[in-house]
Amino acid sequence: MGRLAETEGLTDIQEEILKTVRQFVDEKVIPVAQELEHADEYPTEIVEGLKELGIFGLMIPEEYGGLGESLLTYALCVEEIARGWMSVSGVINTHFIVAYMLMQHGTEEQKQKYLPKMATGEVRGAFSMSEPGLGSDVSAVSTKATKQADGSYEITGQKMWLTNGGSSTLVAVLTKTDEGAESVYKNMTTFLVEKTPGFGEVAQGVTVPGKIDKMGYKGIDTTEMIFEGHKISADQILGGEPGKGFFQMMDGVEVGRVNVAARACGLAIRGFELGIAYSQQRQTFGKKIADHQAILFRLAEMGTKVEVSHNMMVRAARLKDTGKRMDVEAGMAKMVASEYANEVVEDSFRIHGGYGYSKEYEIERLMREVKFMLIGEGTSDIQKMIIGRSLLKDYRS
Ligand SMILES: Cc1cc2nc3c(=O)[nH]c(=O)nc-3n(C[C@H](O)[C@H](O)[C@H](O)COP(=O)(O)OP(=O)(O)OC[C@H]3O[C@@H](n4cnc5c(N)ncnc54)[C@H](O)[C@@H]3O)c2cc1C
């Protein structure tokens, strides 16, 4: 794609992986995305293709059957995939977060049990913090896991907005438990809930009612999940110890922010590609619209936004890969990439004139999809809270 969104200093292996993913996206995703999206149809063949490419195990260490790649490689693959169809990147996003949480916080037994099957895509992950009454304010989680006399737990409550809620078989669920701690954050526990794929009663005391009908992000299933006395062993607590759930989830969401930034970059790249192509086809007042300065300037701004977003996303991923703190950088990358993607796609839509409003043109789909980037893994308001508080600590006078 010309000179934009290039990444310097990649290894030969990273270049090779990206080339393969880009080819897969160009050949297998872009040609079918419109049709599947308009029919709200699950991209089964594409998902099978991703399994073959090893994408489900990209970051899972080799000892557990994965490719052991970095967050940067993962994020660059996500950018490529989202350029083709954002929903497909959603299929692997929650799976990746659950695998990451297992890698960072799981017991050795949990890693052995789940990671090899997650690497092949046999076990598919979803993660669940949100509830009908909360999204940004995670401390308000009310789904309760009550300890029983035999040491097991019973979960009751309602969860909301589970990406891959139907197709997944392993869900990391944040619950409230009574650890007697003063801080609400230390009375939260993440459980690894096993379920069958599909809808209805998917495990004892667990119901997934059906797909939520959304404005975009179609094809992929987003669901509620209702717990009514779901009995679960204490062995299914992530890391084996209760009271750590909030911090584990926040760790997962932090890498998730790089992932959403990468998805936004993919959408912005595609928006730019469509806009610059159309501007050279369409003629008004005797010349190509790209030759009108207003359009030329719009293209310049779009390209600059693509470049800024890509570089911030890459920097955040690289910081994480070197083990450095990156809460601020991940928050900034997520905020900038999602806001810019929204603007770039909107500009491309304007370049398309009336045709942008037609379902025949790809930009119409991007217009609906890009809105989710402003919400997932925390809204821009929430990113500003994280960035601002952290900067205040660093620059305290
Ligand atoms: C398609 C889709 C898929 C999703 N997938 C998942 C998933 O897989 N797992 C999961 O757990 N969740 C998921 N979510 C939920 C998502 O994370 C939340 O929607 C998001 O965090 C926002 O929460 P909310 O919708 O409750 O909005 P609210 O928290 O109610 O916020 C409403 C508005 O108030 C603003 N606001 C809130 N608090 C503050 C504050 N302190 N200061 C300033 N402004 C504030 C927000 O920015 C927003 O503009 C998904 C959501 C959607 C739409």
The ligand as an SDF file (V2000), in Angstrom:
LIG
                    3D

 53 58  0  0  0  0  0  0  0  0999 V2000
  -20.0630   -4.4840   19.9150 C   0  0  0  0  0  0  0  0  0  0  0  0
  -19.5290   -4.4840   21.3150 C   0  0  0  0  0  0  0  0  0  0  0  0
  -18.7180   -5.5220   21.7420 C   0  0  0  0  0  0  0  0  0  0  0  0
  -18.2510   -5.5510   23.0740 C   0  0  0  0  0  0  0  0  0  0  0  0
  -17.4920   -6.6180   23.5070 N   0  0  0  0  0  0  0  0  0  0  0  0
  -17.1910   -6.7270   24.8270 C   0  0  0  0  0  0  0  0  0  0  0  0
  -16.5460   -7.9030   25.3390 C   0  0  0  0  0  0  0  0  0  0  0  0
  -16.1770   -8.8180   24.5850 O   0  0  0  0  0  0  0  0  0  0  0  0
  -16.3620   -8.0150   26.6800 N   0  0  0  0  0  0  0  0  0  0  0  0
  -16.7240   -7.0080   27.5400 C   0  0  0  0  0  0  0  0  0  0  0  0
  -16.5260   -7.1640   28.7430 O   0  0  0  0  0  0  0  0  0  0  0  0
  -17.3060   -5.8670   27.0780 N   0  0  0  0  0  0  0  0  0  0  0  0
  -17.5510   -5.7030   25.7530 C   0  0  0  0  0  0  0  0  0  0  0  0
  -18.1690   -4.5540   25.2740 N   0  0  0  0  0  0  0  0  0  0  0  0
  -18.5480   -3.5100   26.2130 C   0  0  0  0  0  0  0  0  0  0  0  0
  -17.6900   -2.2590   26.0930 C   0  0  0  0  0  0  0  0  0  0  0  0
  -16.4230   -2.5090   26.6740 O   0  0  0  0  0  0  0  0  0  0  0  0
  -18.4340   -1.1130   26.7920 C   0  0  0  0  0  0  0  0  0  0  0  0
  -19.5730   -0.8130   25.9960 O   0  0  0  0  0  0  0  0  0  0  0  0
  -17.5770    0.1220   26.9360 C   0  0  0  0  0  0  0  0  0  0  0  0
  -16.5540   -0.0910   27.8820 O   0  0  0  0  0  0  0  0  0  0  0  0
  -18.4000    1.3420   27.3910 C   0  0  0  0  0  0  0  0  0  0  0  0
  -19.2030    1.0150   28.4830 O   0  0  0  0  0  0  0  0  0  0  0  0
  -20.7870    1.3760   28.5070 P   0  0  0  0  0  0  0  0  0  0  0  0
  -21.3440    0.9470   27.2050 O   0  0  0  0  0  0  0  0  0  0  0  0
  -21.3610    0.8000   29.7210 O   0  0  0  0  0  0  0  0  0  0  0  0
  -20.8160    2.9360   28.5770 O   0  0  0  0  0  0  0  0  0  0  0  0
  -20.7890    3.7900   29.9250 P   0  0  0  0  0  0  0  0  0  0  0  0
  -19.7010    3.3360   30.8120 O   0  0  0  0  0  0  0  0  0  0  0  0
  -22.1650    3.8300   30.4750 O   0  0  0  0  0  0  0  0  0  0  0  0
  -20.4220    5.2270   29.3470 O   0  0  0  0  0  0  0  0  0  0  0  0
  -21.3900    6.0850   28.7250 C   0  0  0  0  0  0  0  0  0  0  0  0
  -20.7020    7.3990   28.3430 C   0  0  0  0  0  0  0  0  0  0  0  0
  -20.1900    8.0520   29.5100 O   0  0  0  0  0  0  0  0  0  0  0  0
  -18.7880    8.2660   29.3790 C   0  0  0  0  0  0  0  0  0  0  0  0
  -18.1600    8.1050   30.6910 N   0  0  0  0  0  0  0  0  0  0  0  0
  -18.3170    7.0560   31.5470 C   0  0  0  0  0  0  0  0  0  0  0  0
  -17.5930    7.2540   32.6580 N   0  0  0  0  0  0  0  0  0  0  0  0
  -16.9550    8.4300   32.5080 C   0  0  0  0  0  0  0  0  0  0  0  0
  -16.0340    9.1910   33.3160 C   0  0  0  0  0  0  0  0  0  0  0  0
  -15.6100    8.7600   34.4950 N   0  0  0  0  0  0  0  0  0  0  0  0
  -15.5870   10.3840   32.8330 N   0  0  0  0  0  0  0  0  0  0  0  0
  -16.0080   10.8310   31.6290 C   0  0  0  0  0  0  0  0  0  0  0  0
  -16.8620   10.1670   30.8210 N   0  0  0  0  0  0  0  0  0  0  0  0
  -17.3170    8.9830   31.2500 C   0  0  0  0  0  0  0  0  0  0  0  0
  -18.3120    7.2440   28.3670 C   0  0  0  0  0  0  0  0  0  0  0  0
  -17.1140    7.6560   27.7240 O   0  0  0  0  0  0  0  0  0  0  0  0
  -19.4960    7.1970   27.4190 C   0  0  0  0  0  0  0  0  0  0  0  0
  -19.4100    8.2740   26.5330 O   0  0  0  0  0  0  0  0  0  0  0  0
  -18.5860   -4.4970   23.9490 C   0  0  0  0  0  0  0  0  0  0  0  0
  -19.3790   -3.4220   23.4900 C   0  0  0  0  0  0  0  0  0  0  0  0
  -19.8560   -3.4130   22.2020 C   0  0  0  0  0  0  0  0  0  0  0  0
  -20.7180   -2.2590   21.7460 C   0  0  0  0  0  0  0  0  0  0  0  0
  1  2  1  0
  2  3  1  0
  2 52  2  0
  3  4  2  0
  4  5  1  0
  4 50  1  0
  5  6  2  0
  6  7  1  0
  6 13  1  0
  7  8  2  0
  7  9  1  0
  9 10  1  0
 10 11  2  0
 10 12  1  0
 12 13  2  0
 13 14  1  0
 14 15  1  0
 14 50  1  0
 15 16  1  0
 16 17  1  0
 16 18  1  0
 18 19  1  0
 18 20  1  0
 20 21  1  0
 20 22  1  0
 22 23  1  0
 23 24  1  0
 24 25  2  0
 24 26  1  0
 24 27  1  0
 27 28  1  0
 28 29  2  0
 28 30  1  0
 28 31  1  0
 31 32  1  0
 32 33  1  0
 33 34  1  0
 33 48  1  0
 34 35  1  0
 35 36  1  0
 35 46  1  0
 36 37  1  0
 36 45  1  0
 37 38  2  0
 38 39  1  0
 39 40  1  0
 39 45  2  0
 40 41  1  0
 40 42  2  0
 42 43  1  0
 43 44  2  0
 44 45  1  0
 46 47  1  0
 46 48  1  0
 48 49  1  0
 50 51  2  0
 51 52  1  0
 52 53  1  0
M  END
$$$$
